[in-house]
Amino acid sequence: MNTNRSLASFMLHKALACYFLSAVFVFGAMLVFFFENQKDIQSEEARMYGSFIARKLQNVSATSLSDLVSHIDKMGGAAQSHEFNIGVATKSTETLWLNKPDAATSQPLREWSENISNVQLGIITVTVSAPLTPVYDAVFSKALSYLAILTAQLFLLWGLFKFLVVRFLRRAIQTLSRDLEVLNLKNPTPLAGDPILSGFSEYRRILVDINRVITSLVLSRNQVEKMNEQLEEKVREKTLSLEEKNETLVKLNQHLSTLANTDSLTQVYNRTRFDLLFRENVAVSQRRQTTLSLLLIDLDDFKKVNDRYGHQIGDQVLKHVAQSLTETLGKNGILARWGGEEFAVLLPYFDEQRARGMAEILRQSIDTAYFEDQKIHITLSVGVAMLLADETGNQLLNRADVALYEAKESGRNRVVIAKHALQKQLTFEDLSDPR
């Protein structure tokens, strides 16, 4: 199906087709009427011609049909005609025709026509026959003239329709299309249409229907926009509510994470979080073959602080010691409360010498500080151990713990390096003393 057809062209073709069929029917009926009329005229002429011949033969005495035919021949142009054929007959004889059959054909000339006029003269019958060929020629000539008229009318009508009707319809459609293109659905105005075409009721009905549809579309659009606004408002409210709930949930999760991983008093990692980080760092060190050191720290004689100043002051001292260690350590390691007054420090990528130096810095930072209003002085004992190639995490912890015990037994406020297998524990002072 052709979707690019023009409505005006379609109507033009349909109108011309209908006119052509109607004209063919009318012209056909006129040709039939003309043919019958020509036959009637020819029959009337044949009858009149036969009567004329009969009157001429009334006073002729003849003994035979041959004598009558001979007499007709003698009548010359008055009796002979190229349009008619004359024959005479009696009741007992067949018709004898004046014009003989053509030698080139086997058919007699009397079969040229069905238009036969008989005139009775006593026992003699005069028959006049007329050929139909002139009638057919006249009908054919008339048909050609009708065809020429029909062709001329079709071209004339095509031109008129093309100039008037097609142009008229195209103008109407283009006007509606242009008005619809510039239509503003937010603030629509009724379509006025073409001022000339508005005088026709059908065109006005189409405009009314189009304006009704536009009004319905505008109402529907306004309803949809209102619903969208309401929906957007609800979505916005829900989004805000969800954001608030998510923010609250994030804060709760952060708080839970803090409670789960942080010591509530000192605000450093607790033992549970430290154990997890310790296993992860040991695994990374063994897989990548990097160095890892561990410091175990104990506050010397911290029980005396609790006994002398009370547990509340003791808790404050613990809190401030943890803050001081955190500030001194910075991003170099991971600090955690090991339990009671003990702390643990993980030093990734630190070998034994660097770990010993960091332990000494931490010890000195606490040794030179005084805490709380009472100017409480605290010292540290530190055990240092580096993860060996064939060592497990538990073995590293045990060596660091032994080193811490050795530091406390050898006088406190010192750093002791964990010995390797079957080696003596060395304090920082021992390593510094060349003896």
Secondary structure by P-SEA (a helix, b strand, c coil): ccccccaaaaaaaaaaaaaaaaaaaaaaaaaaaaaaaaaaaaaaaaaaaaaaaaaaacccccccaaaaaaaaaacccccccccbbbbbbcccccccccccccccccccccccccbbbbbbcccbbbbbbbbaaaaaaaaaaaaaaaaaaaaaaaaaaaaaaaacaaaaaaaaaaaaaaaaaaccccccccccccccccccaaaaaaaaaaaaaaaaaaaaaaaaaaaaaaaaaaaaaaaaaaaaaaaaaaaaaaaaaaaaccccccccccaaaaaaaaaaaaaaaaaabbbbbbbbbbbcaaaaaaaaccaaaaaaaaaaaaaaaaaaaccccccccccccbbbbbbccccaaaaaaaaaaaaaaaaaccccccbbbbbbbbbbbbbcccccaaaaaaaaaaaaaaaaaacccbbbbbbcccccccccccccccc
